[in-house]
Amino acid sequence: MMMRSWRAVAGAVLFALGISAPAMAAEHEVLIESYAFAPMELRVKTGDTVVWVNQEKRVSHSVYFIAANQESERFFPGERWSHRFEQAGRFEYRCGPHPEMLGVVIVED
């Protein structure tokens, strides 16, 4: 809570001085439930982080970036895995153990 208050005050001071603050990176969630990613398509900005949250009852999943041939570790019900996107592009992914589960993150500058 203290951190958010500090950021709000800093933003107000910069605004009052006519100085624009650098864009803050955001965090976005993709929920995994019923063998699906929701949302299936997500648009974010460069520098943002996407957090995949496994809401299944008994099944582990992973995030496998197809073009990069890179896969996260498996994460189990109640667990999360995150990735920060440093460059613009289209990042198609699927679940490693369940290839029918598809998603895409579109990163814009």
N, C-alpha and C positions, 0 to 999 in steps of 0.2 A: 504494500500500500504506500509506503514512504517513497518508493522509487517512482510510482506513477505521479504522486504529488510533485516531486521534484521536476519531472519531465513537463508537467502541465505548467508549472511556474516558469521554467526555462523557455518553453514555447511562447508563453505570454510575453515575457521580457523581449525575446527576439522579435516577436510580432510588433510590439510597441516601438522598438528601435528601427523597424523597417528592414530587418534582416531575415532572410528566409532560412529556415532550419533545414538541414539535410533530411532527405526522406528516410524514415525509420523503416527497417525491415519488418515485415509482418510474418505471422505464423498462421498457417491454414491447416485444417484437419480433413482427413479423408477417413471415413468410417468403413470398417469391414464387417459386414453382417450378411448372413444368408448367402455366402459365397459370392459376394459382389462388393466392389468399391463404390462408395457414394461420397461425393459425386464421381462419376466416371471420367469426366473432363473437368479440369481445374485450371483457371488462368491466374497466374501470379506475376509478380515483378522480380527482376533480377535481385538477388540477395535475400529473397523470402525463403522461409523454411516450411516444408510440408511435413506434417506429422500423421502417420497412418496409425489408427487405433483399432486393435482387434477386439470386436464386440461379439465374437462368436462364443458359443458355450463350451465347445470341446476341441476345436480345430486350430492348429497353428497355420500361419501364412508367412509369406515373404513378399518383398517387392523386388522384381527382377526387371532391370532396365534393358530392354531388348537390344537396342543399337550398341550400347556400351558393353553388353555381355557381363553386367555386374548385378549381383544379387545381395540383398540384405541377409542378415541372419534370420532364422525363423523366429517369429514372436507369437506368443501364446495368448489365450483369452485374457483380457485385461491389460496386456502389455502394449507398448507403443514403440514405433521406430520412426526416426526423422531424418530428413535430408535437406540440406541447404542448397539452393540452385544459384550458382555463381554466374551463369551465362544464359543468354536468351536462346530459345529454341523450343522444339517440340520433343518431349521425352515420353515415349510410349513405354508402358510397363505392363507386366502381368504378374500373377502370383506364381512363384517357382513351382510349388507342388500342385497347383490347380491352374493350368494354362488357359482354361476357359475364362478365368477372371481377368478382365482387361481394364486398363485405365490410361489416361494421358495427362501430363502436366505441360501446359503451354506457358513458357516463361517469356515475358515481354520486358523490354527496357523501360 
